[in-house]
């Protein structure tokens, strides 16, 4: 289930690869001159689980890993005549694609170069701005009820003067909030101007995989009548 409040609350944790709970990670492998490196082996490792998947670069030096669940990852690239390159601590958020370019250095494959992920991680396919809660944050963050909508108040941009349902996001009126589950609006749209957080279906935190608040340049299926 995917519930969105100017944002997205994705439900159905059992569907680890469901729409909206994954993202694409890709990039280009180049040599010191900037030329593409075809047929390089690219390994993507989930740091928490040690699960590894492999891909190879095409003739243009490009590689891609589709449908990657959120988490922290390590990219390792090897090619004949080059040192092995590792990009470590890549943070992937569901629904937010990432571009991870890798530049190889001339040398032996037994040598390696390790780079901590940072400015080189470029999200170039979308201008969307979002923040996400996952895993233990969902179960450990304190809040008054088991109503998952209340988790949205823990994310940046949310102001809560009294109760969670009094909240606003980035100063927008409550009528600018769009609450959906699996892409279908579930608000009482007669009262949304006074209670934009009201949803006919209140998902339990136990059924959540993640909570994402989208505050800028979200796709049309996420914003609908919303202001972000």
Phi and psi in degrees as a GROMACS rama.xvg file:
@    title "Ramachandran Plot"
@    xaxis  label "Phi"
@    yaxis  label "Psi"
@TYPE xy
-126.931  110.094  UNK-2
-109.301  129.767  UNK-3
-123.271  135.018  UNK-4
-129.002  82.2183  UNK-5
60.2598  15.4908  UNK-6
-164.795  -178.111  UNK-7
-136.438  127.447  UNK-8
-115.443  107.167  UNK-9
-94.9089  123.243  UNK-10
-106.915  173.269  UNK-11
81.9664  66.628  UNK-12
-63.6833  -22.4176  UNK-13
-67.9804  -21.1207  UNK-14
-94.4967  79.0888  UNK-15
-63.4412  -24.2565  UNK-16
-115.243  27.1228  UNK-17
-74.087  162.816  UNK-18
-58.8291  132.307  UNK-19
91.5268  -17.5867  UNK-20
-99.3327  3.09589  UNK-21
-130.649  172.06  UNK-22
-149.661  168.595  UNK-23
-102.45  134.486  UNK-24
-118.341  127.116  UNK-25
-152.532  -178.256  UNK-26
173.515  -170.567  UNK-27
-127.881  136.991  UNK-28
-103.036  126.321  UNK-29
-128.872  162.686  UNK-30
-94.4549  -178.756  UNK-31
-59.4342  -21.8541  UNK-32
-88.4627  -7.1488  UNK-33
94.8463  -0.48217  UNK-34
-75.6632  147.1  UNK-35
-69.2359  151.285  UNK-36
-115.452  101.232  UNK-37
-78.3591  158.769  UNK-38
61.8493  20.6754  UNK-39
-76.0665  144.76  UNK-40
-88.7661  128.902  UNK-41
-119.132  122.761  UNK-42
-111.385  131.603  UNK-43
-112.772  121.578  UNK-44
-120.305  128.337  UNK-45
-75.9162  116.94  UNK-46
-64.0474  -35.0715  UNK-47
-73.6892  -38.0056  UNK-48
-107.261  -12.1558  UNK-49
67.2969  9.32272  UNK-50
-68.7647  130.759  UNK-51
-122.998  136.139  UNK-52
-124.888  155.322  UNK-53
-124.172  153.568  UNK-54
-148.34  169.824  UNK-55
-129.051  147.884  UNK-56
-74.9696  148.906  UNK-57
-85.8847  -167.965  UNK-58
-63.4745  -21.4684  UNK-59
-96.8728  8.02029  UNK-60
78.111  13.488  UNK-61
-92.8241  146.095  UNK-62
-136.032  158.914  UNK-63
-152.794  141.032  UNK-64
-121.433  104.752  UNK-65
-82.4535  159.013  UNK-66
54.2906  54.1984  UNK-67
-95.4794  123.185  UNK-68
-64.4366  157.021  UNK-69
-61.6834  150.877  UNK-70
152.993  -169.166  UNK-71
-108.467  133.712  UNK-72
-131.323  162.983  UNK-73
-127.452  129.745  UNK-74
-106.646  126.31  UNK-75
-122.145  128.144  UNK-76
-121.55  130.542  UNK-77
-130.21  146.053  UNK-78
-157.274  144.842  UNK-79
-56.3142  133.903  UNK-80
86.1689  1.0197  UNK-81
-128.426  152.691  UNK-82
-69.0678  146.961  UNK-83
-66.8073  137.528  UNK-84
-117.045  135.516  UNK-85
-126.888  126.591  UNK-86
-105.271  115.566  UNK-87
-103.893  158.282  UNK-88
57.183  50.5872  UNK-89
-85.6318  118.454  UNK-90
-91.1473  116.716  UNK-91
-105.593  128.402  UNK-92
-107.463  138.906  UNK-93
-55.6141  133.995  UNK-94
79.7105  0.589361  UNK-95
-117.556  99.0509  UNK-96
-66.2521  151.777  UNK-97
-130.618  145.065  UNK-98
-113.245  119.305  UNK-99
-118.697  91.1449  UNK-100
-73.7998  144.892  UNK-101
-128.289  127.027  UNK-102
-108.831  120.854  UNK-103
-88.8594  150.32  UNK-104
-108.457  146.182  UNK-105
-64.8106  136.514  UNK-106
161.049  -169.75  UNK-107
-84.2108  148.588  UNK-108
-64.0053  -22.0734  UNK-109
-75.3328  -16.4241  UNK-110
-86.066  156.853  UNK-111
-145.245  153.111  UNK-112
-125.801  125.02  UNK-113
-112.294  129.663  UNK-114
-122.8  130.931  UNK-115
-76.6891  135.479  UNK-116
-62.8537  142.735  UNK-117
-172.247  -116.519  UNK-118
-65.1741  -20.9146  UNK-119
-77.3049  -10.1059  UNK-120
-85.689  104.798  UNK-121
-110.826  122.606  UNK-122
-94.2773  90.9051  UNK-123
-101.002  -3.88413  UNK-124
-99.4118  -6.45337  UNK-125
-152.247  145.842  UNK-126
-95.7115  8.97319  UNK-127
-62.5701  137.029  UNK-128
-111.697  123.806  UNK-129
-149.749  161.437  UNK-130
-131.746  143.948  UNK-131
-131.682  139.748  UNK-132
-106.521  135.282  UNK-133
-140.594  168.878  UNK-134
49.1871  -124.303  UNK-135
-66.3991  -23.2298  UNK-136
-59.7438  -37.6224  UNK-137
-65.7002  -36.445  UNK-138
-94.0375  -23.4046  UNK-139
-97.1572  -21.9353  UNK-140
-66.865  133.203  UNK-141
-77.2792  134.27  UNK-142
-156.869  161.146  UNK-143
-67.1631  -37.1527  UNK-144
-127.194  -175.715  UNK-145
-94.5917  11.4943  UNK-146
-75.0567  115.377  UNK-147
-64.5541  -22.6473  UNK-148
-58.6629  -31.2262  UNK-149
-67.2934  -18.6093  UNK-150
-65.8032  -23.8066  UNK-151
-62.0727  -26.3988  UNK-152
-72.4709  -10.7438  UNK-153
-85.4419  -6.14006  UNK-154
-98.1785  154.178  UNK-155
-56.6822  144.598  UNK-156
94.4436  -10.2797  UNK-157
-96.0569  130.217  UNK-158
-115.866  129.114  UNK-159
-124.929  96.4968  UNK-160
-70.5712  -35.4544  UNK-161
-134.754  -98.8694  UNK-162
-85.7518  162.507  UNK-163
-53.5864  -36.8529  UNK-164
-78.6246  -0.436111  UNK-165
-90.0063  0.669406  UNK-166
-68.6226  153.854  UNK-167
-127.683  161.027  UNK-168
-120.984  122.172  UNK-169
53.446  30.4509  UNK-170
76.5455  3.29533  UNK-171
-72.7465  150.196  UNK-172
-65.6462  158.497  UNK-173
-62.3723  -26.7213  UNK-174
-67.2253  -11.7  UNK-175
-88.2936  -3.20217  UNK-176
-81.9606  143.739  UNK-177
-126.6  113.223  UNK-178
-104.762  119.828  UNK-179
-133.81  155.16  UNK-180
-123.652  122.294  UNK-181
51.5349  39.4443  UNK-182
84.39  -2.3817  UNK-183
-109.912  129.84  UNK-184
-62.447  132.994  UNK-185
-122.158  13.2256  UNK-186
-77.3524  156.072  UNK-187
-82.8195  95.3614  UNK-188
-72.8104  -7.25761  UNK-189
-75.8247  -27.4233  UNK-190
-117.613  10.4525  UNK-191
-63.2447  -24.3149  UNK-192
-68.1543  -23.3233  UNK-193
-107.851  -19.2164  UNK-194
-148.046  76.586  UNK-195
-69.6122  -14.9979  UNK-196
-90.2437  2.13268  UNK-197
-75.4704  127.442  UNK-198
-129.533  136.781  UNK-199
-62.0638  -30.3149  UNK-200
-112.901  120.632  UNK-201
-105.069  99.2921  UNK-202
-69.0248  137.757  UNK-203
-74.5568  146.757  UNK-204
-60.9789  -25.9353  UNK-205
-67.1291  -19.6658  UNK-206
-98.4072  3.82724  UNK-207
-90.6796  145.495  UNK-208
-102.431  -36.4174  UNK-209
-162.675  163.594  UNK-210
-127.163  124.021  UNK-211
-125.519  129.65  UNK-212
-104.321  118.082  UNK-213
-98.653  123.857  UNK-214
-116.788  -4.10081  UNK-215
-160.946  138.052  UNK-216
56.4224  34.7229  UNK-217
-72.3442  160.877  UNK-218
-69.5694  161.742  UNK-219
-64.2396  -30.5942  UNK-220
-70.1931  -21.2594  UNK-221
-87.329  -35.9662  UNK-222
-86.2755  -45.2173  UNK-223
51.4391  -115.057  UNK-224
-85.3658  -2.0369  UNK-225
-73.1272  163.432  UNK-226
-95.1892  4.32063  UNK-227
